[in-house]
Amino acid sequence: MRTVSGLRGLVLPLVLALVLFPVALAAQEVSHLAVYAFFGIPSALLVTPWRFHFVDLWVFGLHAAASVAPPVPVHVAADVLGPVLPTIPLLLLWAAVRRGAPAAGRALLANVLALAYFAAIELAFALGAFVFGHVIDVLLWPELNYGPVLAIVALVALLGGRAEAGALHR
């Protein structure tokens, strides 16, 4: 019985995190739009086909795009604040549920960490492209966007489950 419970403790947060991820991703893109609007820059949410580089696979991606070229500081602010702003409500929810609903807590934490990862790569891209004049194309690859996020989600599910199992055995 412990094996089934342990497996459920690993799979449930993983599934919940994957179900929550499109919501977090959409919140990120809407936050990009809000930042652009705050600075008076017209923008739009685009759904675009996104081709993987290492496998013959296409996915659809959401992208908030400025309708006019924003000043560099605005673009950098939008790139960073887009993923940072949605972490605030997710962190508040995580703090409220992590002890009472550990699987939901781990799913929320995984998505907070995924958004932090997006903030880092979007900042790197913005600085490279707009400050240093060098577009770092690899940062635009779906493999580099979704692969690490899947790793983050899996690690939070696995490591969080092990930590909880260890606490139960003490």
Buried (B, 14 or more C-beta within 10 A) or exposed (E): EEEEEBEEBBEBBBBBBBEBBEEBBEBBBBBBBBBBEEBEBEBEEEEEEBEBEEEEEEEEBBEBBBEEEBEEEBBBBBBBBBBBBBBEEBBEBBEEBBEEBBBBBBBBBBBBBBBEBBBBBBBEBBBBBBEEEEEBEEBBBBEBBBEBBBEBBBEBBBEBBEEBBEEEEE
